Amino acid sequence: MIRKKIDAKNTLIKTKEFPCILPSHSGYRALLGIGGNIGDVVRRFEHLFHYLKRSSLLHVIETAPIVKNPPFGYTEQGDFYNSLMLVETFLSPRALLRYVLRVEKVFGRKRLFKDGPRTLDIDIIFYENVKMETKELTLPHPGWRERESVLIPLSMMKGNIQ
C-alpha cells in the first residue's frame, strides 16, 4: 500500500486493486462512489472489489485510487476513505440501486443517521447519460461536483466515464 499526502486534508492511497483497469465487456456504464470510515475500510474496499468481480450482475472495468479525507455534514467522526468504481451492467438504474443497497448490507451497513459513520456506502454517481430525479434515486448524484471525495479520484481515472 502506498500513501501520499495530496494537501492538508487529503491523502491518496494506492493498493493492488485501487487503481486498476480491467477489460471492458458490454452493458451500460455506471460510476459508483464508495466510502466508509468504520474499521479497516481499505481492506473492505479490496473485499468489495473481489465480491463485485464475482457478481453476474455487473462487471468492474476500472477503479480509482483511494482518497482519505475529512467528513462533511456531520463532522464529529473519523476521516472517510473514498474511491470510485466504473462498472458495466445490464441492470436499470433502479435495479442497480437495489443491488448496491443489498451489497451495503452484506458488508455490514447500518443507517444510523444522515452523514453518519458507516462501514460501506455505495452511491451511483453516473449511469450512462441518464438524468432522473425520483424519491429513491437522483442521477447524476447530487453534489458530486462539490465533493473532493469524487473529484480527486475521478481526475485520476483513465476510462470513458459517461
C-alpha atoms as a printed R data frame, in Angstrom:
    type eleno elety resid chain resno       x       y       z
1   ATOM     1    CA   MET     A     1   0.000   0.000   0.000
2   ATOM     2    CA   ILE     A     2   1.297   3.438  -0.939
3   ATOM     3    CA   ARG     A     3   0.149   6.596   0.881
4   ATOM     4    CA   LYS     A     4   0.820  10.080  -0.461
5   ATOM     5    CA   LYS     A     5  -0.354  13.350   1.078
6   ATOM     6    CA   ILE     A     6  -2.150  15.443  -1.574
7   ATOM     7    CA   ASP     A     7  -2.775  18.504   0.590
8   ATOM     8    CA   ALA     A     8  -3.505  19.355   4.228
9   ATOM     9    CA   LYS     A     9  -6.828  17.463   4.189
10  ATOM    10    CA   ASN     A    10  -6.462  14.652   1.658
11  ATOM    11    CA   THR     A    11  -4.254  11.582   1.368
12  ATOM    12    CA   LEU     A    12  -4.030   9.366  -1.720
13  ATOM    13    CA   ILE     A    13  -3.829   5.604  -1.135
14  ATOM    14    CA   LYS     A    14  -2.908   3.029  -3.778
15  ATOM    15    CA   THR     A    15  -3.367  -0.728  -3.335
16  ATOM    16    CA   LYS     A    16  -3.281  -3.736  -5.632
17  ATOM    17    CA   GLU     A    17  -6.884  -3.177  -6.810
18  ATOM    18    CA   PHE     A    18  -7.147   0.626  -6.423
19  ATOM    19    CA   PRO     A    19  -6.413   1.867  -9.079
20  ATOM    20    CA   CYS     A    20  -6.769  -0.800 -11.761
21  ATOM    21    CA   ILE     A    21  -8.177  -1.166 -15.262
22  ATOM    22    CA   LEU     A    22  -9.853  -4.379 -16.440
23  ATOM    23    CA   PRO     A    23 -11.125  -5.393 -19.884
24  ATOM    24    CA   SER     A    24 -14.456  -3.921 -20.941
25  ATOM    25    CA   HIS     A    25 -17.310  -6.283 -21.824
26  ATOM    26    CA   SER     A    26 -20.696  -4.784 -22.600
27  ATOM    27    CA   GLY     A    27 -23.605  -3.118 -20.894
28  ATOM    28    CA   TYR     A    28 -24.457   0.286 -19.539
29  ATOM    29    CA   ARG     A    29 -21.671   2.144 -17.771
30  ATOM    30    CA   ALA     A    30 -22.190   3.355 -14.228
31  ATOM    31    CA   LEU     A    31 -19.792   5.118 -11.914
32  ATOM    32    CA   LEU     A    32 -20.101   4.011  -8.303
33  ATOM    33    CA   GLY     A    33 -18.759   6.078  -5.422
34  ATOM    34    CA   ILE     A    34 -17.664   4.010  -2.437
35  ATOM    35    CA   GLY     A    35 -16.864   5.268   1.024
36  ATOM    36    CA   GLY     A    36 -16.580   4.327   4.650
37  ATOM    37    CA   ASN     A    37 -14.975   5.256   7.948
38  ATOM    38    CA   ILE     A    38 -15.613   2.345  10.345
39  ATOM    39    CA   GLY     A    39 -12.997  -0.382  10.721
40  ATOM    40    CA   ASP     A    40 -10.407  -1.332   8.111
41  ATOM    41    CA   VAL     A    41 -12.043   0.415   5.175
42  ATOM    42    CA   VAL     A    42  -9.160  -0.097   2.740
43  ATOM    43    CA   ARG     A    43  -9.338  -3.842   3.313
44  ATOM    44    CA   ARG     A    44 -13.138  -3.717   2.969
45  ATOM    45    CA   PHE     A    45 -12.721  -1.970  -0.405
46  ATOM    46    CA   GLU     A    46 -10.412  -4.808  -1.503
47  ATOM    47    CA   HIS     A    47 -13.041  -7.360  -0.414
48  ATOM    48    CA   LEU     A    48 -15.751  -5.353  -2.201
49  ATOM    49    CA   PHE     A    49 -13.659  -5.361  -5.394
50  ATOM    50    CA   HIS     A    50 -13.412  -9.178  -5.328
51  ATOM    51    CA   TYR     A    51 -17.087  -9.548  -4.321
52  ATOM    52    CA   LEU     A    52 -18.191  -7.433  -7.297
53  ATOM    53    CA   LYS     A    53 -15.772  -9.206  -9.664
54  ATOM    54    CA   ARG     A    54 -17.632 -12.446  -8.860
55  ATOM    55    CA   SER     A    55 -21.037 -10.843  -9.453
56  ATOM    56    CA   SER     A    56 -23.035 -11.840 -12.511
57  ATOM    57    CA   LEU     A    57 -24.951  -8.539 -12.345
58  ATOM    58    CA   LEU     A    58 -22.116  -6.166 -13.124
59  ATOM    59    CA   HIS     A    59 -18.545  -6.116 -14.343
60  ATOM    60    CA   VAL     A    60 -15.872  -3.890 -12.780
61  ATOM    61    CA   ILE     A    61 -13.803  -2.242 -15.515
62  ATOM    62    CA   GLU     A    62 -11.861   0.405 -13.579
63  ATOM    63    CA   THR     A    63 -11.154   1.589 -10.058
64  ATOM    64    CA   ALA     A    64  -9.627   4.861  -8.892
65  ATOM    65    CA   PRO     A    65  -7.064   5.387  -6.151
66  ATOM    66    CA   ILE     A    66  -8.497   5.693  -2.636
67  ATOM    67    CA   VAL     A    67  -8.667   9.117  -1.025
68  ATOM    68    CA   LYS     A    68  -8.669   9.644   2.745
69  ATOM    69    CA   ASN     A    69 -10.472  12.883   3.525
70  ATOM    70    CA   PRO     A    70 -12.373  14.631   6.319
71  ATOM    71    CA   PRO     A    71 -16.120  14.070   6.781
72  ATOM    72    CA   PHE     A    72 -18.711  16.639   5.743
73  ATOM    73    CA   GLY     A    73 -22.216  17.175   7.068
74  ATOM    74    CA   TYR     A    74 -21.787  15.517  10.461
75  ATOM    75    CA   THR     A    75 -18.123  16.283  11.224
76  ATOM    76    CA   GLU     A    76 -17.781  14.704  14.697
77  ATOM    77    CA   GLN     A    77 -16.436  11.428  13.296
78  ATOM    78    CA   GLY     A    78 -13.307   9.926  11.789
79  ATOM    79    CA   ASP     A    79 -11.967  10.608   8.324
80  ATOM    80    CA   PHE     A    80 -13.513   8.801   5.376
81  ATOM    81    CA   TYR     A    81 -11.903   6.660   2.724
82  ATOM    82    CA   ASN     A    82 -13.433   7.101  -0.728
83  ATOM    83    CA   SER     A    83 -12.918   5.754  -4.215
84  ATOM    84    CA   LEU     A    84 -14.739   5.195  -7.478
85  ATOM    85    CA   MET     A    85 -15.536   2.060  -9.441
86  ATOM    86    CA   LEU     A    86 -16.545   2.138 -13.091
87  ATOM    87    CA   VAL     A    87 -18.803  -0.816 -13.859
88  ATOM    88    CA   GLU     A    88 -20.792  -2.194 -16.773
89  ATOM    89    CA   THR     A    89 -24.213  -3.682 -16.161
90  ATOM    90    CA   PHE     A    90 -27.481  -4.584 -17.832
91  ATOM    91    CA   LEU     A    91 -29.396  -3.578 -14.692
92  ATOM    92    CA   SER     A    92 -31.606  -0.496 -14.933
93  ATOM    93    CA   PRO     A    93 -30.648   2.435 -12.667
94  ATOM    94    CA   ARG     A    94 -33.317   1.434 -10.100
95  ATOM    95    CA   ALA     A    95 -32.292  -2.236 -10.187
96  ATOM    96    CA   LEU     A    96 -28.633  -1.221  -9.769
97  ATOM    97    CA   LEU     A    97 -29.627   0.880  -6.757
98  ATOM    98    CA   ARG     A    98 -31.441  -2.100  -5.199
99  ATOM    99    CA   TYR     A    99 -28.367  -4.262  -5.853
100 ATOM   100    CA   VAL     A   100 -25.860  -1.840  -4.279
101 ATOM   101    CA   LEU     A   101 -28.113  -1.373  -1.235
102 ATOM   102    CA   ARG     A   102 -28.068  -5.165  -0.761
103 ATOM   103    CA   VAL     A   103 -24.277  -5.181  -1.134
104 ATOM   104    CA   GLU     A   104 -24.000  -2.468   1.542
105 ATOM   105    CA   LYS     A   105 -25.969  -4.705   3.926
106 ATOM   106    CA   VAL     A   106 -23.745  -7.700   3.110
107 ATOM   107    CA   PHE     A   107 -20.806  -5.516   4.191
108 ATOM   108    CA   GLY     A   108 -22.484  -4.517   7.479
109 ATOM   109    CA   ARG     A   109 -24.007  -1.134   6.604
110 ATOM   110    CA   LYS     A   110 -26.387   0.257   9.209
111 ATOM   111    CA   ARG     A   111 -28.095   3.586   8.549
112 ATOM   112    CA   LEU     A   112 -27.948   5.353  11.905
113 ATOM   113    CA   PHE     A   113 -28.437   8.965  10.753
114 ATOM   114    CA   LYS     A   114 -27.699  11.223   7.749
115 ATOM   115    CA   ASP     A   115 -23.981  11.616   7.001
116 ATOM   116    CA   GLY     A   116 -23.141   9.384   9.978
117 ATOM   117    CA   PRO     A   117 -20.307   6.870  10.310
118 ATOM   118    CA   ARG     A   118 -20.574   3.802   8.111
119 ATOM   119    CA   THR     A   119 -18.789   0.597   7.183
120 ATOM   120    CA   LEU     A   120 -19.596   0.989   3.481
121 ATOM   121    CA   ASP     A   121 -21.550   3.463   1.414
122 ATOM   122    CA   ILE     A   122 -22.119   2.884  -2.307
123 ATOM   123    CA   ASP     A   123 -23.568   5.715  -4.390
124 ATOM   124    CA   ILE     A   124 -24.410   5.738  -8.073
125 ATOM   125    CA   ILE     A   125 -22.662   8.894  -9.298
126 ATOM   126    CA   PHE     A   126 -23.462   8.462 -13.007
127 ATOM   127    CA   TYR     A   127 -25.399   5.946 -15.053
128 ATOM   128    CA   GLU     A   128 -24.606   6.493 -18.744
129 ATOM   129    CA   ASN     A   129 -26.018   9.937 -19.566
130 ATOM   130    CA   VAL     A   130 -29.235   9.292 -17.661
131 ATOM   131    CA   LYS     A   131 -30.784  12.208 -15.826
132 ATOM   132    CA   MET     A   132 -33.541  11.341 -13.386
133 ATOM   133    CA   GLU     A   133 -34.976  12.540 -10.109
134 ATOM   134    CA   THR     A   134 -37.181  10.250  -8.061
135 ATOM   135    CA   LYS     A   135 -37.749   9.781  -4.351
136 ATOM   136    CA   GLU     A   136 -35.237   6.895  -4.327
137 ATOM   137    CA   LEU     A   137 -32.640   7.983  -6.878
138 ATOM   138    CA   THR     A   138 -31.267  11.157  -8.445
139 ATOM   139    CA   LEU     A   139 -28.867  10.931 -11.382
140 ATOM   140    CA   PRO     A   140 -26.301  12.240 -11.691
141 ATOM   141    CA   HIS     A   141 -25.713  12.071  -7.939
142 ATOM   142    CA   PRO     A   142 -26.487  15.491  -6.431
143 ATOM   143    CA   GLY     A   143 -23.496  17.473  -5.238
144 ATOM   144    CA   TRP     A   144 -20.848  15.319  -6.914
145 ATOM   145    CA   ARG     A   145 -19.215  18.438  -8.383
146 ATOM   146    CA   GLU     A   146 -18.542  19.839  -4.894
147 ATOM   147    CA   ARG     A   147 -17.111  16.681  -3.341
148 ATOM   148    CA   GLU     A   148 -13.364  16.155  -3.277
149 ATOM   149    CA   SER     A   149 -14.179  12.522  -2.444
150 ATOM   150    CA   VAL     A   150 -15.458  12.240  -6.040
151 ATOM   151    CA   LEU     A   151 -13.422  14.849  -7.914
152 ATOM   152    CA   ILE     A   152  -9.952  13.718  -6.808
153 ATOM   153    CA   PRO     A   153 -10.345  10.018  -7.721
154 ATOM   154    CA   LEU     A   154 -12.312  10.932 -10.870
155 ATOM   155    CA   SER     A   155  -9.432  13.098 -12.081
156 ATOM   156    CA   MET     A   156  -7.170  10.021 -11.917
157 ATOM   157    CA   MET     A   157  -9.382   7.642 -13.875
158 ATOM   158    CA   LYS     A   158  -8.471   6.767 -17.436
159 ATOM   159    CA   GLY     A   159 -11.700   5.202 -18.754
160 ATOM   160    CA   ASN     A   160 -14.650   6.730 -20.518
161 ATOM   161    CA   ILE     A   161 -16.924   7.568 -17.588
162 ATOM   162    CA   GLN     A   162 -20.031   8.612 -19.483
